[in-house]
């Protein structure tokens, strides 16, 4: 983010906070209900920036409508819609929609920052994360999830012999892009379906750092690309290898796009609160570490990915980019390893968050 935008954001946040501090507010009420998944959150990585936000989409208390919440370092959260009503603040976006918040730009971000500051100050309306059910931060993306293939050299090398297709025997000069269908989106603690009627299955893990775009852009210069990032999340490009590699002509879309095969969350951490060079991408299966690599090992870094993807193609606020997985996937192991019903897959992005999904057989 350039200095002008950063200063504007700080000024907007201060102005919105001042408005909140002058407003009246009512008493908070806290009800728990439903099927909370927040109890699976064992730790919360601290934010790296003072203006950082940790934003999630949750079912809170007895409500049935998903809403955006702000999650704090101490393991509490505040319902954005409820807080805005309590502070008599008219938000410039629908507080039940993460997509609408993202599309609201710096003004919306400043309003949320102000709500966060007020909630921390007066402790009103705070709930333990364990009382909420966490959904994917963007439960219904507007568009397919963009993905980057072979973005770690060791992952490209490990897959050379294991891949059925032989279309690439040397590392490409440009990022390899593909997409996952929107119905792959899954919650951070929800089960991943295993359909035994779909033939022989080779369900594999692919831990990835997800980038969420915050501004519309086309032909974005690499030097400006980070100004277009809203935030980051944990993502797993869960893949059916048998479908990906052996069916449908060897193209990837179908094997990458089965329903529920894209868990994400548990929240989005705003861009200024993540130090990418400190990030590690980790995957564990049943508690055993399978992948562990740093962002610095990523071949095409986030600015290059955004610049290349936006070349003659418009990116929209709320677009999700999965930036690639490191080595350690199951199909490249000897012997090969694949997930089965009952297995628990953990995806951790250090400094961001951890998601945990169980493989569940469908009846």
Buried (B, 14 or more C-beta within 10 A) or exposed (E): BEEEEBEBBBEBBBEBBEBBEEEEBEEBEEEBEBEBBBEBBEEBBEBEEEBBBBBBBBBBBEBEEBBBBBBBEEBBBBBBBBBBBBBEBEBEBBBBBBBBBBBBBBBBBBBBBBBBBBBBEBEBBBBBBBBBBBBBBBBEBEEBBBBBBBBBBBBBEBBEEBBEEEEBEEEEEEBBBBBBBBBBBBBBBBBBBBEEEEEEBBBBBBBBBBBBBBBBBEEBEBEBBBBBBBBBBBBBBBBBBBBBBBEEEBEBBBBBBBBBBBBBBBBBBBBBBBEBEEBBBBBBBEEEEBBBBBBEBBBBBBBBBBBBBBEEEEBBBBBBBBBBBBBBBBBBBEEEBBBEBEBBBBBBBBBBBBBBBBBBEEE
